[in-house]
Amino acid sequence: MGMNEKQLIARMVQEINEGVESDVVIMEICGTHTQSIAKYGIWEIISPRIKLVSGPGCPVCVTDKRYIDMAVSLSQREDMIIATFGDLMKVTGTESCLSEEKSKGKDIRIVYSPIQSIELAKEYPSKKVVFLAVGFETTAPLIGKMVMKAKEENINNLFFLTSLKLMKPILKEILKDKTHCIDGIICPGHVAVIKGADYFSFISDDNNIKTVVSGFEPIDIISGIYFIVQQCKGKIHYHDKNLYKRCVKEKGNETACKILEEVFVHEDGNWRGIGIIPDSAMVINKKYQNFDAKKVFSFGDLPKVIEDNCICKDILLGKEIPTSCRFFGNKCTPQHPVGPCMVSSEGTCGIYYRYRKEG
């Protein structure tokens, strides 16, 4: 009779913790992984020698101030409806945020899917509806499909303000820094669902760093830590490991990838706190440019961007933990965030705050 899930987790944790003679640094890229690690107490059950650090995989956290400034500017137009995911509401721009503008009576609607932006545009034909399209490869295909649908149905009052990022370029940027000390990386299963497990093979091929693609349940994450640690100990050997085969194919989702190719092109992207990363942004191409809010609307004189004084950059790059920041837990809280990592439910600072993770 095979072991049940709890027994299997206990067995893996025991083997993970046995004989760890030096620190093993593992980066989980995705904020959903960080959230699961905290929620299920994985921090507490693995050896303190196994250092779990968070990466830049929270789309809200890396949305730059200029983008928020543009969204705020659009919200101030009388003929405008802004549709956005809730996590963006408290992200500060240079002078304001969407939550503040909504309190002033601006028409800002929280939606749970890009599909709702189509519905809003049809319901309010005399208004201009702008959907704030923020995300990574995971959400980009659905947003791309909505752009295609708007064109097919000739919906001329719907526009998309995009801040869509690619995971591979930022990881390459992190791994270029030879002071990173990363031994293994847990790659996000939902990105791999779209792009395929092979999308992350460069991590091990080019950098000799142990790599797994993982889902988000406790057994998925523990399995990822197990395979990385056991390889560091020299007990197992493999190239890279797809632990999410129930959802992830080696080459990904062909239909979703075709949508990305149809609607978007790549250009340099501005990552909040990090800066410009070459070819890391997905932007709407010329074929669909009539739906690109950045090309359709004039934004006038936007305020000069003033960067945050917190250490979100180092947290996003896995160099620091939130409790190292002088603002954490006092000046910076989820109710009154200083930096973007405290705002989102997937932001590392917000997760540390909720689960009170110490350094």
Secondary structure, DSSP 4 states (H G I P E B T S, - for coil): ----HHHHHHHHHHHHHTT--S-EEEEEEEHHHHHHHHHTTHHHHS-TTEEEEEEEE-TTTTB-HHHHHHHHHHHTSTTEEEEE-GGGTT---SS--HHHHHHTT--EEE-SSTHHHHHHHHH-TTSEEEEEEEE-TTTHHHHHHHHHHHHHTT-TTEEEEEEEE-HHHHHHHHHH-TT----EEEEEHHHHHHH-GGGGHHHHHHH--EEEEE-SSHHHHHHHHHHHHHHHTTS---S-EE--TTT--SS--HHHHHHHHHHEEEEEEEETTTEEEEEEEEEE-GGGGGGBHHHHS---SPPPP---SSSHHHHHTTS--GGGSTTBTTTB-SSS-SSGGGTSTT-HHHHHHHHT---
